[in-house]
């Protein structure tokens, strides 16, 4: 029986994706260990540190070995780490070359390198999702560049905006995450081969050449110095996933609120039965949004875990490293879930333009009180214009009147704006969208 949502038959595809889970299976992880051991043997053989024949046999054994996972599990529980038990099986598979397996390496060299290989593969998946999401949001922003709706602050109607503008704000954060990813690759995708205390004393002279060859075999950068106890790179990756899911959670929160019956401005894609209630036939709950929010909240906890895991003692830590074994796979799998749900939800988002316009008109023009104030300010002065419009808003609210009707009854306001028609123009929300469209264009054009 499954004990977590990550491997549950019921929940695993709600809290992850098959592609991301495949990166972090036990089989994939052990495969990365073997990939690192094979690269080490090849590098050392090329540089004459071990016999060429031994390097060939170890490399072949890494590719053909059938791991006894039950034996590996049992010995790992005893040792506390999986590398020594794995080396036992690999040495046996390599035959007379077995004595050269893991030459000069320490457990963390292999485990750290394997984790970086996993991170590289996982970041590739994240990058593909982010690019797809950028395309979806850019299309949505262009489509609704001029669709007016109420902008809200403190959950109150504030000023008119366009839905395309709102989407472009979402897109801008996703664009920044795409840009951040390149820098993360440069800072994080290092191999690790430094020996027990990180000094390569086990290799001695020429150790840095071996390290360089090892990293080159794996397509990873060579670090300037060991990072066994400098875990900022790993923490940055997890923090990055926290940023990505945080932005997705902001989008999900907006969509979820806009789906509320009282707003009714958007809906998640319709699929028969999705978001249904067991007792209320009318319900269409924001399931994708809810899953995005759950994933983001869970990744946020792993960010704290990763930051705590940076605090290592001396040249080899007494435990914080183990936190990464939890934080790395869970953060990536949850992020994959959030990205997949965001892509699905936004690609098929149903936008109810008529309801947006109806909500924009809900206050009878109060939402553009600032527009009237700014139009009257050159003649009345800003503060006097504010006070006059403020009083007009009070009268409109208490008398359930339209703001334009109240303002047109004030000769000073009509004179300041020029005519009753000018008052009507100022009170039409569509005429006070600011630079919503232009800003939307800038964001969309910026990724061309």
N, C-alpha and C positions, 0 to 999 in steps of 0.2 A: 504494500500500500504506500502511496506517495504521502510525504509529510509536508511538502511545501508547494506553493503555487507554481514554482519553476518547473517541476517535473510532474505535476498533476495532470492526469488525462482531461480533467474538467477545465482547469484554469490556465494551463501552460501557454496556450496561444492567446490568452487575454493579457498575460503578464510577460510576454516575450514573443520571439519569433523563431521558427525552426532554424533559420540561417544563423542567427546569433547564438542560439543554444548549441549549435553544432561546433562553434568556435571553442566552447568551454566544456565540452564533454570530457570525461576521464580519458577516453581513447584519444581525443585530440590533444589533450595536455601531455599525456605520455608520448604521443607522437612528436610533440615539440621538444620534449626532453631528448628523445632519440635524434631528432634533427640537430640539436645542439651538440650532442656527443659525436655524431658523425662529422659535423663541421670541424669540431676540435681535432678529431683524428686526421682528417684530410689536411688541415692546416699544419699540424705538427709533422705529418709525413712529408709535406712539401718542403718544410724547412729543415728536415733531417733530425728532428727531435725524437721521432720514433721511426722504426723501419718502414719503408714504403709499403712493403707487403702487409705489415700490421695495419697500416692506415686503410689499405684496400679491404682487408678482411673485416675490420671494425665497421667501415662504411657499409659494406654489404650486409653485415649482421644487423645493423640498425634498420636497414630497409626490409629485411626478410624475417626478423624475429617475431615469433608468436608469444606475446606476453601472457604469462600466467597471472591474471589479475587477482585471483584469490590469494596466491602466494604474495604478490606485491602488496595487497591490502594488509595482510597479516604482518608482514615484516615492517611495513610503514608504521603501523600502530606501535610496534616495539621500538623502532629507531626514532620515530617522531618526524621523519622526513622520508620522501619516496626515492631519493636519488641513490643512496647506498643499496637498497634492495634492488633497484633497477640495474645498477652496475653489476650486481651479482649475476642476474639473468643475462645481461649483455655480454659479460666476460665469458660465460659458459657458451653462448651462441657464437662468439668470435673464435673459439678454439684456442690454438696456440698463440693467437694474438691477444687473448683476453687480458694478459698482464699489462698491456699498454692502454687499456680502456680508461678514460677519465684522467689521463696523464696530467698531473700538475694542477688539476682543477679542484674546486671545493663545491659542496652541495649548492650553495647559493649562486655560484656562477651559472650552473645549468638551470636552476629554477628561475632566476631573474631573467636570463636570456629567453627561456621558454615563455615567460609571462609577456615579455616585450613582443615576441612573435605573435602571441595571441592578441595583444593590444593592437598591433599593426593590422592584423586581419579584421579585428572588430571595428577599428577606425575606418577601414575601407567601407564597411557596411553602413556605418553612421554617415560617412561622407556621401554615399549614394542616396541615402534617404534625405539628407539635407538638400542636396541638389534638386531632387524631385520636389521637395516641399517648396523650394524657392520658385520653381517653375509654376507650381500650382498657385502660390500666393501672388505671383506677378500677373498671371492671367486673371485672377479674381480682382486684383486691384485695378487693372486696366478696364475690365468689364464694368466695374462700379465706380469708376473715376468720378462721375457726376451724379451718383445716386445720393440724394440728400437724406440725412437722418439726424436725430438728436444726439449731440455730444453730451456726455454726462460726467459730472464731477461730484464726488461724495454721494453717488447714487441719485443725484438730482439732475434734471435737465439743466444744461449750462449754456452752450452755444451750438448752433448748427455745424455739422461736419458732413463729409460724405463717407459712405461705407468704403469706398476705395481708399480714402485717406486712412481709415482705421486699419484696413488690411495692409496698407503700405507701412504703417508703424510696426505691425507684426513682422512683415517681411524684413524690415531694416534690422531687427534683432537676429533673424535667421541668417541674413547676409554677414553679420559680424561673426557669427559662430562659424560660418564657412571660412572666413578669413583667419580666425583663430587656429583653425585646424592645421594649417600649414606650419605655423610656428610651433605648435605642439609636436608635430612630427620631428622637427629639427632638434627639439630639446629633450625628447623622450626616447626616440628609437635608437638607443645605444645597446650594443651587446655588452655582456659582462663576463670577463675572464681575468681574475686577479689573484686567485689563490686564497689561502686561509685567512690572512689578515689584510688582504688587498694589495700586497706589495710585490706579488709575482716572485717571491723568494723561491718557490718550488721550481721555477724555470730558470731564474737567474738571468745572465746576460742573454740578450735576444728575446726576452720575455715580451717586450712591447711589439716586436715583429710578429711573434706568434699571436698575440692579441689582435693585431691588425689583420692578419690573415684569417683568423677565426671569424671576426666581424664581417670581413669581406665575403667569406663563404656564405654567410647568412643574409647578406644585403643590408646589414645594419651599420651604423656609424661606430667608430672607435671612440670610447670615452677618453677624456683627458686624464682622468684618474678614477679609481674605483668608486662605485656609487652604492656599495653594499649597505652603508648606513646613511646615505644621503638620498632620501626618498621623495624629494620634492617633485621629481618627474612623475612618479606614480600618483602622488597626491594631485598634481596639476591635471592629469587625465580625469580623475574622478571629479575634481572641481569643475572641469569643463563639462562633463556630463550633467553635473548639477545645474550649470548655466543653461545648457540646451533644454533640459526638461523644465527648468524654471520658466523659460520663454514659452515653451509649449503649454505650460500650465496657465500662464497669463492668457494665451489665446483661448484655451479651453474654458477659462472662467468667463471671459467675455461672451463666448458662444453660448455657454450654459445659461447665463443670465438673460441673454437676448432670446433664448428659447422659452423663457418663462411665459406662462399664459398671458400675464399682464403686458408683456412686451411683444411677444410673438413675431419678432423681426427676422429670425432665421430658424432653420430646422436642420438637424443632422439628416444625412441621406436616408431615404425611406427603404427599409427592407422589411418584408412581412414578418412580424413578430419581434423585430428588434426593439428593445426598450419597452416591451409590453409589461403590463401588470397582470398578476394572477387573478386580480379581482376587479380592476377598473379598466374596462375595455377601451376607454378613450385615451389612455396614457401612451405617450411616446417619450420615454425618458432619455436624457442625454448620455447614453452609455459610453460612447467614445470619450467624451469630455471627462466623465467620471474616472475612466481607466487612466487617462493621461494625468489627472490630478493625483490619483493613488500612486502611480509610478513616480511622479515628481517628488511627492512627499517622502517616498521610500529612498529615492536616490539622495535626497537631501541628508538623510541620516547617514548614508554611506560617505558623504563628503566629510562629515564630522569624524567618522571612523578613520578615513584616510589621513586627515590632518593629525589625528591622535597617533596614527601609525608612523608619522615622521619622527617621533621622539625616540631615537635609538641611543643605546648606551655604548660608548667606546667603539671598537672596531667590529663588533658583532653583537647584535641585539639579543635581549633575553625575552622575546615575545612579540614586540610590536609588528614585526614582519608578518606574523600569522594573520593579522587583521586584513592584510591585502588579499589573502586567499579567499576571504569572504567578500570584500568590497569590490574587487575588480570584476568578477563574473556577474555578481548580482546587479551592479550599477549598469553594466553594458546591456544585460538582458532586459532590465527595466527600461532603459533608454530606448532600446529597439522597440519595445512595446509602445512607448509614448509616441515615437516617430511614426510607427505603422498606423496607429490610431489617428494621429493628426493628418497623415496623408489621406487616409480613407475619408475622414470627416470633412476635410476642407475641399477635397477634390469633388465631392458630391453635395457640398453645402447648398441648401435651398434658401435663397434670399427672397424675403417677402417685401418688395419695394413699396407696395401700397400701404402695408402696415407701418413701415418706417415713416412714410409721409404722414399718415394719420397720427402717429405718436408725435411727430414734429409739430403738428398743429394742435396738439392736446391742450396746451396752455393758453391758447387764444392769442399768441404773439408774445407772451412773456419771455420766451426763450431768446428773443432778439431785443430785449430792453437795452442791452449795451449798444446795439446798433443805433437806436434812436438817441441815446445819450451822446454818443460820439458825433452823430450828425448835427445835433443841436448845440454841442459844446462850442463851436467857433463863434456863435452869436450870443449864447447865454453864459459862456464860461463853463469849464468842465464840472466844477462842484455844484453850481446852481442847476446845470442840466441834470446831474445825477439826482439831486434832491427832487426836482420836478418829476422825472421819470419814476423815481422810487415811489412817490406819492400816487402817481398814476397806476403803478403796479398794484399798490394796496387797494385802490378803488376797484380796479379790475377784478382782483381776487375776491374781495368781499362782496362785490355786486355781480359776480359771475359774468363779467362783460369782456369783450375783446379789448385788448390793449389799444389797438388803433382807434376804436370808437372813443375811448376815454381821452386819448391824446388829441384827437381832432376837436374835442370840446374845449381844449386849452388854446386860446389865441396866441400865447407866447410860443408854444411849441409849433403851431402851424406857421407862424411867421418865421421862426428860426429855421424850419425845414423848407419853407417856400410855398407850400400848398398842401391841401388835404391829400392830394394824390401822392405827394412826396412822403407823407406820413404812412400811407398804405404801402408804398414801396419799401420804406424802411422796416415796416413790420412784417414783411414777407421773409420767412427764414431762408428761402432759396437765394435771396439777395445778400446774405451775410455768411457766406461760406469761407470767407477769408482766402487763403492760398492753399486750401485743401487739394484742389486739382493739381496745382503746380508742384506742390510737395510730393504728391503721388507720382507725378511724372518723373521727378528727380530720382526717386528711389527705384522706380522701374527701369529708367534709363541707365542708372548707375551700375547695373549688373549686365548690361548688354555687351 
